[in-house]
Amino acid sequence: MAEVLLFHHAQGLTSGVREFADTLSGAGHTVHTPDLYQGKTFGTLDEGVAHARSTGFDVIAERGVAAAQDLPEDLVYAGFSLGVLPVAKLATSRPGAKGALFLSGFVPPSEFGTWPGIPAQVHGMDADPEFADSGDLAAAREFAIQTGYQAEVFVYPGSAHLFADGSLGEYDESAAGLLTERVLAFLAKV
């Protein structure tokens, strides 16, 4: 079974992120969910992004790195949207990573270092302005090519950004179920 360090999205460590972690734990995986916002959650994505911006994206990424310090090296790093920042940073800079899961967002790991050749998955919706229109999807597809398809890119129909967070109004049960199924298959192999 895998040990996973799961980072929340810009709205914070919501009950939906915790429920996703519980689903992974229920399948036998160990899941850690650090709170990069120190207890704060936000009702909208815009409010959460404004908080992250005022805190500093570099500070958020460093909080993610700090969350890994007392954990074993052989982790799978996973993050929703904003949470992909520490995923990319840790996967490229901390030895021993087993895999990476980029959920509802992507940042090229080359922003932080050299990709260590581990398996990865990227998930997002085909009409999500924060994923498809922002360049994340194009960058993810390029990353898949560069890694010789060690990175899989999964695109779902729809425009919701945080579609796998069951506590938010944009939750898409069908897409979230498929994402969860694919993540569990990934974790079973790493």
C-alpha positions in Angstrom: 0.0 0.0 0.0 1.1 3.5 -0.7 1.8 6.4 1.6 0.3 9.7 0.2 0.9 13.3 1.1 -2.2 15.1 -0.2 -2.3 18.9 -0.5 -5.6 20.8 -0.6 -6.7 23.4 -3.1 -7.1 27.2 -2.9 -10.3 27.0 -0.8 -8.4 25.2 1.9 -8.6 21.8 3.6 -12.3 21.3 3.0 -14.5 18.4 4.1 -14.4 17.3 0.5 -10.6 17.0 0.5 -10.8 15.1 3.8 -13.4 12.8 2.3 -11.2 12.1 -0.7 -8.4 11.3 1.7 -10.7 9.0 3.7 -11.6 7.1 0.5 -7.9 6.5 -0.2 -7.4 5.4 3.4 -10.4 3.1 3.2 -8.6 1.3 0.3 -5.6 0.7 2.7 -3.4 3.6 1.9 -1.9 5.9 4.5 -2.8 9.5 3.7 -1.5 12.7 5.3 -3.5 16.0 4.7 -1.5 19.0 5.9 -3.3 22.3 6.3 -1.3 24.8 4.3 -3.7 27.6 5.3 -3.4 27.0 9.0 -7.1 26.4 9.6 -8.6 28.8 7.1 -11.1 27.8 4.4 -12.8 29.9 1.8 -16.3 29.9 0.3 -15.1 30.7 -3.2 -12.1 29.9 -5.4 -11.5 33.6 -5.8 -11.3 34.2 -2.1 -9.0 31.3 -1.7 -6.7 32.4 -4.5 -6.6 35.9 -3.0 -5.5 34.4 0.3 -2.8 32.3 -1.4 -1.6 35.4 -3.3 -1.4 37.5 -0.2 0.3 34.7 1.7 2.7 34.1 -1.3 2.7 31.1 -3.5 6.3 30.4 -2.6 5.3 30.3 1.1 2.5 27.8 0.3 5.0 25.6 -1.6 7.4 25.8 1.3 4.7 24.9 3.8 4.2 21.8 1.7 7.9 21.0 1.8 7.9 21.4 5.5 4.9 19.0 5.8 7.0 16.3 4.3 10.0 16.7 6.6 9.0 14.1 9.2 7.6 11.6 6.8 9.3 8.8 5.0 10.9 9.5 1.6 8.9 6.9 -0.4 5.7 9.0 -0.7 3.2 9.6 -3.5 2.7 13.4 -3.7 -0.9 14.5 -4.6 -2.5 17.8 -4.8 -5.7 19.5 -5.9 -5.2 22.7 -8.0 -3.0 25.0 -5.8 -1.8 21.8 -4.1 0.1 20.9 -7.3 2.8 23.5 -6.4 4.2 21.5 -3.5 3.7 18.3 -5.5 5.9 19.4 -8.3 8.5 20.9 -5.9 8.7 17.8 -3.7 8.7 15.3 -6.6 11.7 17.1 -8.1 13.6 18.0 -5.0 13.1 15.3 -2.4 14.6 11.9 -3.0 12.6 8.7 -3.0 9.2 9.9 -4.4 7.1 7.0 -5.7 4.7 9.0 -7.8 2.8 12.2 -8.3 -0.9 13.1 -8.7 -1.9 16.4 -10.2 -5.6 16.9 -9.6 -7.5 19.8 -11.2 -4.2 21.6 -12.0 -0.7 21.2 -13.3 2.6 23.1 -13.0 5.5 21.9 -15.0 7.9 20.2 -12.6 10.8 21.8 -14.6 9.8 25.0 -12.7 11.4 23.4 -9.6 14.0 20.9 -10.9 14.5 17.7 -12.9 11.7 15.1 -13.1 12.9 11.9 -11.4 11.3 9.5 -13.8 8.5 8.5 -11.5 4.9 7.7 -12.7 2.4 10.6 -12.6 -1.2 11.3 -13.4 -2.8 14.6 -14.3 -6.6 15.1 -14.1 -8.8 18.0 -15.2 -11.9 19.0 -17.1 -11.7 19.8 -20.8 -13.6 23.2 -20.5 -12.3 24.2 -17.1 -10.9 27.8 -17.5 -8.5 27.2 -14.6 -7.1 24.0 -16.2 -7.8 23.8 -20.0 -7.8 27.5 -20.8 -4.9 28.5 -18.5 -2.3 26.4 -20.3 -2.2 23.6 -17.6 -3.7 21.0 -20.0 -1.3 21.9 -22.8 1.6 21.8 -20.4 0.5 18.5 -19.0 0.3 16.9 -22.4 3.8 18.2 -23.2 5.0 16.7 -19.9 3.5 13.4 -20.8 5.4 13.4 -24.1 8.6 14.4 -22.4 8.4 11.6 -19.8 7.8 9.0 -22.5 4.2 8.7 -21.2 5.1 7.8 -17.7 2.7 10.6 -17.0 -0.9 9.9 -17.9 -3.3 12.8 -18.7 -7.0 12.3 -18.0 -9.5 14.8 -19.3 -13.1 14.7 -18.3 -16.0 16.5 -20.0 -17.2 19.6 -18.2 -16.1 23.0 -17.0 -15.9 22.5 -13.2 -12.5 23.2 -11.6 -12.7 21.4 -8.3 -15.0 18.7 -9.5 -13.7 16.0 -7.2 -14.4 17.9 -4.0 -17.7 16.6 -2.7 -18.2 19.5 -0.4 -18.4 22.1 -3.2 -21.2 23.0 -5.5 -19.2 22.1 -8.7 -18.8 18.5 -7.6 -19.4 16.1 -10.5 -20.1 12.7 -9.1 -19.5 10.8 -12.3 -16.2 12.5 -13.1 -15.1 12.3 -9.4 -15.9 8.6 -9.3 -13.8 7.9 -12.4 -10.9 10.1 -11.1 -11.0 8.2 -7.8 -11.0 4.9 -9.6 -7.9 5.9 -11.6 -6.1 7.3 -8.6 -6.7 4.0 -6.7 -5.4 2.0 -9.6 -2.3 4.2 -9.7 -1.7 3.8 -6.0 -2.1 0.1 -6.2 0.8 0.0 -8.8 3.4 2.3 -7.2 
